[in-house]
Amino acid sequence: MTILFGITGSIAAYKSLNTIRLLVKAGHSVTPILTQACLRFITPWSVEALAHRTPVIPNGDYANHIDLSGDCLVIAPATANSIAKYANGIADDPLSTLALSFTGPKLIAPAMHDSMFRHPATQRNLAQLRADGWLVLGPDTGDLSGMDHGEGRLVESELIALAAQQLAQGPLAQRPEDHIVITAGGTQVPIDAIRVISNRSSGRWGEMMAHVASLSGARVTLITSQPVRIQNPQVCVIHGDTVQSLQAALTDTVASATHLYMMAAVSDFSVPMSPSKRSRANTDALPLTPTPDILANLSTPEHTIRVGFCLETDNLEATASQKRIKKSCDYMVANDATTIGQTHRSFLILSPTKTSQHTNLPLETAAQHVLAATQHLPTKTLAQR
Protein backbone atom coordinates (compact mmCIF):
# COMPACT_ATOMS: atom_id res chain seq x y z
CA MET A 1 0.00 0.00 0.00
CA THR A 2 1.13 3.56 -0.69
CA ILE A 3 0.23 6.07 1.99
CA LEU A 4 0.48 9.82 1.41
CA PHE A 5 1.46 11.28 4.79
CA GLY A 6 1.02 14.98 5.52
CA ILE A 7 2.62 16.73 8.49
CA THR A 8 1.62 20.26 9.60
CA GLY A 9 3.19 22.74 12.00
CA SER A 10 2.29 21.39 15.42
CA ILE A 11 4.67 20.62 18.28
CA ALA A 12 3.25 17.09 17.93
CA ALA A 13 4.96 16.82 14.53
CA TYR A 14 7.80 14.86 16.14
CA LYS A 15 5.35 12.02 16.82
CA SER A 16 4.75 11.65 13.09
CA LEU A 17 8.25 10.20 12.77
CA ASN A 18 7.22 7.19 14.83
CA THR A 19 3.99 6.78 12.84
CA ILE A 20 5.98 6.73 9.60
CA ARG A 21 8.36 4.18 11.12
CA LEU A 22 5.44 1.91 12.06
CA LEU A 23 3.90 2.13 8.58
CA VAL A 24 7.18 1.38 6.83
CA LYS A 25 7.85 -1.50 9.23
CA ALA A 26 4.43 -2.92 8.32
CA GLY A 27 5.52 -2.98 4.67
CA HIS A 28 3.84 0.16 3.34
CA SER A 29 5.33 2.81 1.08
CA VAL A 30 5.08 6.28 2.67
CA THR A 31 5.28 9.54 0.73
CA PRO A 32 5.70 12.46 3.18
CA ILE A 33 4.31 15.92 2.36
CA LEU A 34 5.44 18.68 4.73
CA THR A 35 4.18 22.20 5.35
CA GLN A 36 6.51 25.15 5.82
CA ALA A 37 5.48 25.48 9.46
CA CYS A 38 6.25 21.84 10.27
CA LEU A 39 9.89 22.44 9.26
CA ARG A 40 10.26 24.45 12.47
CA PHE A 41 9.74 21.26 14.48
CA ILE A 42 11.24 18.45 12.37
CA THR A 43 13.67 18.32 9.49
CA PRO A 44 13.17 16.87 6.01
CA TRP A 45 16.22 14.69 6.58
CA SER A 46 14.74 12.96 9.65
CA VAL A 47 11.54 12.29 7.72
CA GLU A 48 13.46 10.97 4.72
CA ALA A 49 15.57 8.70 6.93
CA LEU A 50 12.46 6.93 8.24
CA ALA A 51 10.28 7.03 5.11
CA HIS A 52 13.18 6.13 2.78
CA ARG A 53 11.74 8.69 0.39
CA THR A 54 12.45 12.39 -0.17
CA PRO A 55 9.56 14.40 1.29
CA VAL A 56 7.55 16.93 -0.70
CA ILE A 57 8.18 20.39 0.77
CA PRO A 58 7.00 23.91 -0.16
CA ASN A 59 9.21 25.50 -2.82
CA GLY A 60 10.96 22.17 -3.29
CA ASP A 61 12.03 20.46 -6.49
CA TYR A 62 8.91 18.26 -6.63
CA ALA A 63 6.39 20.36 -8.54
CA ASN A 64 3.72 17.81 -9.45
CA HIS A 65 2.30 17.33 -5.97
CA ILE A 66 -1.22 17.43 -7.33
CA ASP A 67 -0.43 14.26 -9.27
CA LEU A 68 0.77 12.29 -6.25
CA SER A 69 -0.97 8.93 -6.09
CA GLY A 70 -1.61 6.70 -3.12
CA ASP A 71 -4.13 4.40 -1.49
CA CYS A 72 -5.02 6.94 1.18
CA LEU A 73 -4.07 10.38 2.51
CA VAL A 74 -3.18 10.81 6.19
CA ILE A 75 -2.54 14.20 7.81
CA ALA A 76 -1.16 13.87 11.33
CA PRO A 77 -0.81 16.09 13.18
CA ALA A 78 -3.28 18.60 11.75
CA THR A 79 -3.37 22.10 13.24
CA ALA A 80 -6.48 24.26 13.57
CA ASN A 81 -5.13 26.41 10.74
CA SER A 82 -4.68 23.47 8.37
CA ILE A 83 -8.09 22.02 9.26
CA ALA A 84 -9.66 25.39 8.38
CA LYS A 85 -7.89 25.33 5.00
CA TYR A 86 -9.08 21.83 4.07
CA ALA A 87 -12.64 22.49 5.21
CA ASN A 88 -12.90 25.68 3.18
CA GLY A 89 -11.06 24.62 0.03
CA ILE A 90 -7.96 26.79 0.44
CA ALA A 91 -5.02 25.42 -1.55
CA ASP A 92 -1.86 27.48 -0.99
CA ASP A 93 0.87 24.84 -0.56
CA PRO A 94 1.56 21.27 -1.71
CA LEU A 95 -0.31 19.60 1.16
CA SER A 96 -3.45 21.75 1.03
CA THR A 97 -3.52 21.37 -2.76
CA LEU A 98 -3.26 17.62 -2.40
CA ALA A 99 -5.98 17.60 0.27
CA LEU A 100 -8.28 19.36 -2.18
CA SER A 101 -7.43 17.20 -5.21
CA PHE A 102 -7.04 13.71 -3.69
CA THR A 103 -10.13 11.57 -4.33
CA GLY A 104 -9.23 8.50 -2.26
CA PRO A 105 -9.95 7.87 1.43
CA LYS A 106 -8.61 10.58 3.76
CA LEU A 107 -7.77 10.64 7.48
CA ILE A 108 -6.96 13.63 9.66
CA ALA A 109 -5.70 13.63 13.27
CA PRO A 110 -6.09 17.04 14.98
CA ALA A 111 -3.54 18.37 17.49
CA MET A 112 -3.89 21.77 19.18
CA HIS A 113 -4.61 23.51 22.48
CA ASP A 114 -7.93 22.49 24.00
CA SER A 115 -9.36 26.01 23.77
CA MET A 116 -8.63 26.03 20.04
CA PHE A 117 -10.16 22.59 19.59
CA ARG A 118 -13.34 23.56 21.47
CA HIS A 119 -13.77 26.81 19.53
CA PRO A 120 -16.98 26.79 17.45
CA ALA A 121 -15.02 27.56 14.27
CA THR A 122 -12.83 24.46 14.68
CA GLN A 123 -15.85 22.31 15.47
CA ARG A 124 -17.63 23.60 12.36
CA ASN A 125 -14.57 22.87 10.24
CA LEU A 126 -14.24 19.32 11.60
CA ALA A 127 -17.94 18.72 11.00
CA GLN A 128 -17.46 19.88 7.41
CA LEU A 129 -14.51 17.53 6.92
CA ARG A 130 -16.58 14.61 8.23
CA ALA A 131 -19.38 15.56 5.84
CA ASP A 132 -16.81 15.67 3.03
CA GLY A 133 -15.80 12.09 3.79
CA TRP A 134 -12.73 12.56 5.98
CA LEU A 135 -12.13 10.18 8.88
CA VAL A 136 -11.35 12.37 11.91
CA LEU A 137 -9.25 10.55 14.51
CA GLY A 138 -9.16 12.12 17.96
CA PRO A 139 -7.95 14.26 19.52
CA ASP A 140 -7.13 12.65 22.85
CA THR A 141 -7.21 14.18 26.32
CA GLY A 142 -3.88 14.54 28.09
CA ASP A 143 -0.83 16.72 28.58
CA LEU A 144 -0.46 19.46 25.98
CA SER A 145 2.40 21.84 25.31
CA GLY A 146 3.68 23.69 28.36
CA MET A 147 1.93 22.71 31.58
CA ASP A 148 -1.56 22.49 30.07
CA HIS A 149 -3.83 19.47 30.19
CA GLY A 150 -6.95 19.02 28.11
CA GLU A 151 -8.56 17.75 24.92
CA GLY A 152 -6.36 18.42 21.93
CA ARG A 153 -3.54 15.90 22.25
CA LEU A 154 -2.59 13.95 19.13
CA VAL A 155 -3.74 10.33 19.34
CA GLU A 156 -1.06 7.68 19.62
CA SER A 157 1.10 6.72 16.65
CA GLU A 158 -0.06 3.09 16.87
CA LEU A 159 -3.69 4.14 16.45
CA ILE A 160 -2.92 6.42 13.49
CA ALA A 161 -0.90 3.65 11.82
CA LEU A 162 -3.71 1.14 12.38
CA ALA A 163 -6.32 3.52 10.96
CA ALA A 164 -4.13 4.33 7.97
CA GLN A 165 -3.65 0.65 7.14
CA GLN A 166 -7.38 -0.02 7.40
CA LEU A 167 -8.21 3.06 5.32
CA ALA A 168 -5.64 2.17 2.64
CA GLN A 169 -7.73 -0.90 1.85
CA GLY A 170 -10.64 1.35 0.90
CA PRO A 171 -13.22 3.63 2.53
CA LEU A 172 -14.38 2.24 5.86
CA ALA A 173 -18.02 1.21 6.26
CA GLN A 174 -19.57 3.57 8.79
CA ARG A 175 -21.77 2.25 11.62
CA PRO A 176 -22.59 5.27 13.81
CA GLU A 177 -25.87 3.69 14.92
CA ASP A 178 -24.14 0.68 16.52
CA HIS A 179 -23.07 0.17 20.13
CA ILE A 180 -20.46 -2.58 20.17
CA VAL A 181 -19.61 -4.16 23.54
CA ILE A 182 -16.46 -6.30 23.71
CA THR A 183 -15.04 -8.26 26.64
CA ALA A 184 -11.35 -9.15 26.65
CA GLY A 185 -8.57 -10.68 28.75
CA GLY A 186 -8.65 -13.40 31.39
CA THR A 187 -10.46 -13.02 34.69
CA GLN A 188 -8.80 -13.70 38.04
CA VAL A 189 -9.92 -15.84 40.98
CA PRO A 190 -8.51 -14.57 44.31
CA ILE A 191 -7.43 -17.38 46.63
CA ASP A 192 -6.14 -15.10 49.39
CA ALA A 193 -5.34 -11.45 49.98
CA ILE A 194 -2.35 -11.64 47.61
CA ARG A 195 -2.63 -14.54 45.18
CA VAL A 196 -4.96 -15.22 42.26
CA ILE A 197 -5.63 -18.03 39.79
CA SER A 198 -5.91 -16.81 36.21
CA ASN A 199 -5.24 -17.89 32.63
CA ARG A 200 -2.96 -16.88 29.77
CA SER A 201 -5.42 -14.72 27.84
CA SER A 202 -3.64 -11.50 26.80
CA GLY A 203 -6.69 -9.51 25.72
CA ARG A 204 -4.82 -8.34 22.60
CA TRP A 205 -7.37 -9.52 20.06
CA GLY A 206 -10.26 -8.04 22.00
CA GLU A 207 -8.52 -4.68 22.26
CA MET A 208 -7.75 -4.72 18.53
CA MET A 209 -11.42 -5.50 17.84
CA ALA A 210 -12.35 -2.39 19.83
CA HIS A 211 -9.93 -0.15 17.92
CA VAL A 212 -11.02 -1.44 14.50
CA ALA A 213 -14.70 -1.12 15.46
CA SER A 214 -14.14 2.47 16.61
CA LEU A 215 -12.92 3.43 13.13
CA SER A 216 -16.41 2.69 11.80
CA GLY A 217 -17.85 5.46 13.97
CA ALA A 218 -19.60 2.96 16.23
CA ARG A 219 -19.89 3.56 19.94
CA VAL A 220 -17.50 1.02 21.46
CA THR A 221 -17.26 -0.25 25.04
CA LEU A 222 -14.32 -2.48 25.94
CA ILE A 223 -14.54 -4.43 29.21
CA THR A 224 -11.09 -5.86 29.87
CA SER A 225 -8.94 -7.31 32.62
CA GLN A 226 -5.74 -6.08 30.92
CA PRO A 227 -4.23 -2.59 30.63
CA VAL A 228 -4.94 -1.22 27.16
CA ARG A 229 -1.88 -1.00 24.94
CA ILE A 230 -3.16 1.82 22.71
CA GLN A 231 -5.05 4.77 24.15
CA ASN A 232 -8.10 5.48 22.01
CA PRO A 233 -10.49 8.34 22.90
CA GLN A 234 -13.21 6.68 20.81
CA VAL A 235 -13.28 3.57 23.03
CA CYS A 236 -14.87 3.55 26.49
CA VAL A 237 -12.71 1.23 28.62
CA ILE A 238 -14.10 -0.48 31.74
CA HIS A 239 -11.74 -2.54 33.89
CA GLY A 240 -13.09 -5.87 35.11
CA ASP A 241 -10.69 -8.54 36.33
CA THR A 242 -13.02 -10.90 38.19
CA VAL A 243 -16.11 -12.83 37.12
CA GLN A 244 -18.21 -10.60 39.37
CA SER A 245 -16.84 -7.29 38.05
CA LEU A 246 -17.14 -8.48 34.45
CA GLN A 247 -20.73 -9.52 35.02
CA ALA A 248 -21.57 -6.20 36.68
CA ALA A 249 -20.03 -4.22 33.81
CA LEU A 250 -21.98 -6.25 31.27
CA THR A 251 -25.23 -5.68 33.16
CA ASP A 252 -24.63 -1.93 33.00
CA THR A 253 -23.80 -1.80 29.28
CA VAL A 254 -25.49 -4.61 27.38
CA ALA A 255 -29.00 -3.11 27.44
CA SER A 256 -28.00 -0.65 24.70
CA ALA A 257 -25.68 -3.00 22.78
CA THR A 258 -26.39 -3.79 19.15
CA HIS A 259 -23.46 -6.27 19.13
CA LEU A 260 -21.89 -8.24 21.97
CA TYR A 261 -18.49 -9.93 21.50
CA MET A 262 -17.68 -12.17 24.47
CA MET A 263 -13.93 -12.53 23.96
CA ALA A 264 -12.90 -12.63 27.63
CA ALA A 265 -11.54 -15.90 28.99
CA VAL A 266 -13.85 -16.17 31.99
CA SER A 267 -12.73 -18.35 34.88
CA ASP A 268 -14.59 -21.66 35.00
CA PHE A 269 -14.07 -22.20 38.73
CA SER A 270 -14.00 -20.22 41.96
CA VAL A 271 -12.41 -21.06 45.29
CA PRO A 272 -13.04 -19.83 48.84
CA MET A 273 -10.88 -16.76 49.42
CA SER A 274 -8.74 -16.60 52.52
CA PRO A 275 -8.73 -13.10 54.09
CA SER A 276 -5.03 -13.53 54.93
CA LYS A 277 -2.06 -14.86 53.01
CA ARG A 278 -2.13 -18.65 52.76
CA SER A 279 0.84 -20.32 54.41
CA ARG A 280 3.33 -22.22 52.28
CA ALA A 281 2.98 -25.04 54.76
CA ASN A 282 -0.74 -25.29 54.01
CA THR A 283 -0.89 -27.71 51.09
CA ASP A 284 -4.54 -28.59 51.41
CA ALA A 285 -6.29 -28.88 48.05
CA LEU A 286 -8.36 -25.88 47.05
CA PRO A 287 -12.03 -26.80 46.62
CA LEU A 288 -13.26 -25.78 43.16
CA THR A 289 -16.77 -24.54 42.56
CA PRO A 290 -18.04 -23.96 38.98
CA THR A 291 -18.71 -20.30 38.20
CA PRO A 292 -21.91 -19.30 36.42
CA ASP A 293 -21.71 -19.29 32.62
CA ILE A 294 -22.04 -15.54 32.07
CA LEU A 295 -22.91 -15.65 28.38
CA ALA A 296 -25.36 -18.55 28.64
CA ASN A 297 -27.22 -16.78 31.44
CA LEU A 298 -26.93 -13.23 30.10
CA SER A 299 -30.15 -11.60 29.03
CA THR A 300 -29.74 -9.30 26.04
CA PRO A 301 -32.21 -7.25 24.00
CA GLU A 302 -33.81 -9.10 21.09
CA HIS A 303 -31.95 -6.95 18.55
CA THR A 304 -28.50 -7.62 20.05
CA ILE A 305 -26.23 -9.81 17.92
CA ARG A 306 -24.45 -12.21 20.27
CA VAL A 307 -20.99 -13.45 19.28
CA GLY A 308 -19.23 -15.97 21.47
CA PHE A 309 -15.54 -16.91 21.41
CA CYS A 310 -14.15 -20.26 22.49
CA LEU A 311 -10.65 -21.64 22.84
CA GLU A 312 -10.44 -25.39 22.41
CA THR A 313 -7.77 -28.09 22.25
CA ASP A 314 -9.88 -30.91 20.69
CA ASN A 315 -12.69 -31.21 18.13
CA LEU A 316 -12.68 -27.46 17.47
CA GLU A 317 -15.61 -27.13 15.07
CA ALA A 318 -17.90 -29.66 16.76
CA THR A 319 -17.30 -28.23 20.24
CA ALA A 320 -17.76 -24.66 19.02
CA SER A 321 -21.02 -25.58 17.30
CA GLN A 322 -22.38 -27.08 20.52
CA LYS A 323 -21.33 -24.03 22.51
CA ARG A 324 -22.95 -21.65 20.04
CA ILE A 325 -26.30 -23.28 20.67
CA LYS A 326 -25.81 -23.74 24.41
CA LYS A 327 -24.87 -20.08 24.90
CA SER A 328 -27.64 -18.78 22.59
CA CYS A 329 -25.19 -17.12 20.20
CA ASP A 330 -25.82 -15.97 16.67
CA TYR A 331 -22.16 -16.65 15.87
CA MET A 332 -19.30 -18.50 17.53
CA VAL A 333 -15.63 -17.76 16.81
CA ALA A 334 -13.36 -20.72 17.57
CA ASN A 335 -9.59 -20.88 17.82
CA ASP A 336 -7.09 -23.22 19.46
CA ALA A 337 -4.70 -22.70 22.37
CA THR A 338 -1.67 -22.11 20.13
CA THR A 339 -2.99 -18.62 19.29
CA ILE A 340 -2.79 -17.23 22.84
CA GLY A 341 -0.72 -14.06 22.90
CA GLN A 342 0.25 -14.33 19.22
CA THR A 343 0.19 -11.47 16.71
CA HIS A 344 -1.63 -13.65 14.13
CA ARG A 345 -4.83 -15.66 14.43
CA SER A 346 -6.30 -18.75 12.77
CA PHE A 347 -9.97 -19.28 13.57
CA LEU A 348 -13.41 -20.44 12.48
CA ILE A 349 -16.58 -18.34 12.37
CA LEU A 350 -19.70 -20.47 12.84
CA SER A 351 -23.28 -19.36 12.16
CA PRO A 352 -26.43 -21.53 12.13
CA THR A 353 -25.97 -22.14 8.40
CA LYS A 354 -22.24 -22.09 7.59
CA THR A 355 -18.66 -22.19 8.84
CA SER A 356 -15.86 -20.04 7.42
CA GLN A 357 -12.16 -20.64 8.04
CA HIS A 358 -9.51 -17.94 8.39
CA THR A 359 -5.81 -18.74 8.59
CA ASN A 360 -2.80 -16.86 9.98
CA LEU A 361 -4.24 -13.35 9.83
CA PRO A 362 -2.66 -10.34 11.60
CA LEU A 363 -4.71 -9.22 14.59
CA GLU A 364 -6.09 -6.12 12.86
CA THR A 365 -7.14 -8.16 9.80
CA ALA A 366 -8.65 -10.87 11.99
CA ALA A 367 -10.65 -8.21 13.83
CA GLN A 368 -11.87 -6.75 10.56
CA HIS A 369 -12.99 -10.17 9.28
CA VAL A 370 -14.92 -10.97 12.46
CA LEU A 371 -16.62 -7.57 12.59
CA ALA A 372 -17.63 -7.79 8.92
CA ALA A 373 -18.88 -11.38 9.15
CA THR A 374 -21.02 -10.72 12.23
CA GLN A 375 -22.45 -7.31 11.39
CA HIS A 376 -25.92 -8.68 10.65
CA LEU A 377 -28.06 -11.43 12.08
CA PRO A 378 -27.42 -14.76 10.31
CA THR A 379 -30.01 -16.09 7.89
CA LYS A 380 -31.27 -18.52 10.51
CA THR A 381 -31.69 -16.60 13.76
CA LEU A 382 -31.93 -17.85 17.33
CA ALA A 383 -35.70 -17.54 17.31
CA GLN A 384 -35.85 -20.20 14.56
CA ARG A 385 -33.86 -22.81 16.47
Secondary structure, 3 states (H helix, E strand, C coil): CEEEEEECCCCCHHHHHHHHHHHHHCCCEEEEEECCHHHHCCCHHHHHHHHCCCCECCCCCCCCHHHCCCCEEEEEEECHHHHHHHHCCCCCCHHHHHHHHCCCCEEEEECCCHHHHHCHHHHHHHHHHHHCCEEECCCEEEECCCCCEEEEECCCHHHHHHHHHHHHCCCCCCCCCCEEEEEECECCEECCCCCEECCCCCCHHHHHHHHHHHCCCCEEEEEECCCCCCCCCCEEEEECCCHHHHHHHHHHHHHHCCEEEECCECCCEECCCCCCCCCCCCCCCCCCEECCCHHHHCCCCCCCEEEEEEEECCCHHHHHHHHHHHCCCCEEEEEEHHHCCCCEEEEEEECCCCEEEEEEEEHHHHHHHHHHHCCCCCCCCHHHC
